[in-house]
Amino acid sequence: MDVKAPLGTEDILPEQAVLWQKVEATARGLFARYGYGEIRTPIFESTRLFVRSIGETTDIVEKEMYTFGSGDESFTLRPEATAPVVRAYLEHNLHKTKSFQKLYYIGPMFRHERPQAGRKRQFHQIGVEAIGASDPLLDAEVIALACHLFDDLGISGYRARLNAIGTPASRGGYRDLIKAELSAQQDKLCPDCRRRLDRNVFRVLDCKNEGCIAITRKLPRILDHLPEAERVHFARLAKALRSAHVPFEEDAFLVRGFDYYTGVVFEITHGALGAQDALCGGGRYDNLIADLGGPSLGAVGWALGIERLLMALQAGGPAAEAAPLDLYIVTMGGPARVAAVEYLSKLRRAGLAADTDYEGRSLKAQMRTADKLRARFVTVLGDNELASGSLRLKHMATGAETEVSGVEGILHTIREHSGQGAGGVELNP
């Protein structure tokens, strides 16, 4: 039977997982420095949650959700994580215990899309949500955090683009203005955008069709048609980003694909990703908490696709490698193989990354494996070593050999060399 992974999914093999682990570890460490705590929500939620939050007329709700069951038992594999995080925030009464929360998540999402580079049906996101405040300085922090993460990962050449799209109430005049102008040219719009004119005209601004782009880029700027308070908010955000030395540019036609966004929106793009160049996207969603039955509280966040992030990482240089092995024990004979088990148990518990042969191979083949695993040290364990109780520990980079006695001797030599094991674990004394 020829069974393969489902279309739009992929297996992450051990050599690939090294880079995933680097990204996740870097993100977790950085989020902790900014005061964000991890939240984990189920991978499926009530379908009503996404219809209500993302928007009934969005492409995701209309075409891309994986939904099963019906009625009150209708559930959907999460296509994004902001709505689930807000649901959890309200369900567990976080708004009553400590209304301001800084949260992050890492995990898989699901959308029934046409698979292409950087876009899978099961994909993975890292995201942050700062809930409970409306200060533009918080907007600046979350954008700076995303850029800080890219910098720490060694990704250069990204572009941060910002806009303000207002609230459903404050953008009504602008909506009527662009609807009139676009309706006059609707014969030049793509079929999707002609449908969007009556359903949600702002989605025309997000269209990637070149003909639609040519038309929308001649429209007035939304920022010029928003209330003074919203323009001031955007100006304070821009000033804060400049103070933090975060480069950005204003994009008057940037919108986001979810209905819950209000006010500031942003995207961070990278040229290595091709036409689908968004690395990270987000914005303010000040109405979502109240829409889901909670109090009126401000919130802002972003999400990035790990698959796309890896594409940008790999475009910038060689892939990350697994940490080298601290010690490889080459065995000669049955008694030595049994003795190696005791050595490995003690060494690993003391913090070393250590391994040996389990296939009964020759001395030469075992040495090749040690080299492939980039072992820092190698020792040969045979009848003579078992009888004498001493081992010769070879440092592979220099060829220097040290005679040691038992586990303590091995630990002492490697500790003297680096002070820690390959995984960064301090070796037990």
Number of C-alpha atoms within 10 A of each C-alpha: 3 3 5 9 8 9 12 17 15 13 9 10 8 10 12 14 15 16 18 18 13 15 20 14 12 15 23 19 12 17 20 13 9 12 11 19 15 14 15 14 15 12 16 17 20 19 23 15 17 25 17 16 22 23 17 16 16 18 15 21 21 11 12 16 22 18 16 13 11 9 9 9 11 13 20 20 21 25 25 21 27 26 21 21 21 19 20 16 20 19 12 10 13 16 18 11 8 9 16 16 18 21 21 26 21 22 17 19 19 22 22 16 16 11 14 10 12 20 18 20 23 19 20 20 20 20 24 27 27 22 26 21 17 17 14 21 17 19 29 21 19 21 27 19 19 24 21 16 18 21 13 13 15 12 20 14 12 20 17 23 18 26 23 28 28 23 18 14 8 16 19 13 13 20 17 12 15 21 20 13 15 22 15 10 13 18 10 15 23 17 10 12 23 18 14 17 20 10 13 15 19 22 20 26 20 17 17 12 13 11 12 20 16 12 17 19 12 10 15 15 17 20 20 12 19 21 12 11 9 19 18 12 19 21 13 17 22 22 15 19 20 13 10 12 10 16 14 18 12 13 16 19 22 18 26 20 16 20 20 22 26 25 23 24 26 26 25 20 20 22 15 18 17 11 10 16 17 21 27 24 24 28 28 28 25 22 20 26 24 13 13 15 11 17 16 13 18 20 27 31 26 25 24 21 22 22 18 24 24 18 16 25 21 15 14 14 10 8 14 16 12 18 15 19 22 24 29 26 25 25 25 18 11 12 13 19 19 11 14 19 14 11 16 20 13 15 22 15 11 19 19 27 21 22 23 18 20 9 7 13 13 12 13 10 13 21 20 11 15 24 17 11 17 18 24 19 26 24 20 19 22 19 14 13 15 14 8 9 12 16 22 18 24 18 20 16 10 8 10 11 15 15 14 17 17 14 16 13 16 23 24 16 17 20 17 10 10 12 16 19 24 20 14 13 13 15 19 15 8
